[in-house]
């Protein structure tokens, strides 16, 4: 992530049954470069996953402004 100057990556396994495509649920891993944090998000609604991702974006933004 450092070589590309990325703050965060969200990855999901699109082959997982019941998640990703053609589903209302997803399971992802959020990798945050600052602090080398890895967050494993269990299977939940895509809306809930989106909220968790946005929460992490807000934390990154707050750290960069502080």
N, C-alpha and C positions, 0 to 999 in steps of 0.2 A: 504494500500500500504506500510505503514511503517513496518508492521510486516514481510512482505516478502522482504523488502529492494528493492522495485521497484521504478524506476524513473518515469515511464510513463506506462499508460495502454491505449490502443485504443479499444473501444467497438463499436459494431454495432448491429443493430436489423436485424437478418437474415430473419425474417418473413415479413419485410417491402416490399411491392410490388414495383417493379421497382428498387430495390437496392440489393446489396449483390450478391447472387448466380445467375448465368445465366443472368447477367446484366453487362453493361459497366459502371454503375454508383454505387455510394455508399453514404451513409450518416453515419457519425460516431461521437462519442464523444471522445475527447482526454482528459485524466486526467493526469495532471503533478503534481508530489508530491511536488516538491520545489515551494513554493508559493501557494500551494493548488489551482492550476489553472484548470479550466474546460473550454474546447473549444468545442462548438457545431458546427460541420462542416455540412453545408447543403448539400443536394443532388447535387453531381457533378461527373465528370468522376473519375474513379478509379485512373487514372494517376495524376489528380489534387489533390486528397486526399493523394496519396503517397507523393507528393511534400510537402504538408502541414505537414505531419507526419515527414518527413526528416528535414524540417525547425525547428521543435520543438526538434528533436534529436540534431541538430547542436547547438541550444541555450543551451541545457543541457550540452553538451560537453564543450562549451565555458565557461560556469559558473564553471564547475568542474576544468578547467585548470587555471582559473583566480584567 
